[in-house]
């Protein structure tokens, strides 16, 4: 199931504004749990403490009251990782799905 959003959609701009992320950091993701979705890189974060995950979920729910076409559903977070030889860094991110209202 495709639960993605276009990288230029106005509803994504609302989500980014409230999560301190950038539209150009949107990437696609796929999981057997929720199908196709998206994730946003969060370059200023290394770890996701439990209270920050709960805060992110609350922010996403609040954003859903402001969007016009999509409802966003939190799926997961990923912490930042550094490759074993420090050659590459994967930024922290959160994964979500987008559903037509």
Helices and strands as residue ranges (DSSP letters): H 10-19, G 23-25, E 26-31, E 35-42, H 50-64, E 70-78, E 81-82, E 89-90, E 92-100
